C-alpha cells in the first residue's frame, strides 16, 4: 500500500478508525502477538499495508 500522499491527519484518522473496528471484534489481517492493544495492531497493519480501509481525496 502506498502512503506517500497521505498526511499525518489522514494517517491518524485511518489508524483510529481501524483501531475502533478492532476493538469491537473486527477480524485482524495480521498475526497478533499476544494481547496487543487495538491501536498497536492497527499501526502494524498500516505499516504492512494490510489495512482494509480506503482513502479518497477530492
Secondary structure as GFF3:
##gff-version 3
##sequence-region A 1 58
A	DSSP	alpha_helix	8	23	.	.	.	ID=ss1
A	DSSP	alpha_helix	38	48	.	.	.	ID=ss2
###
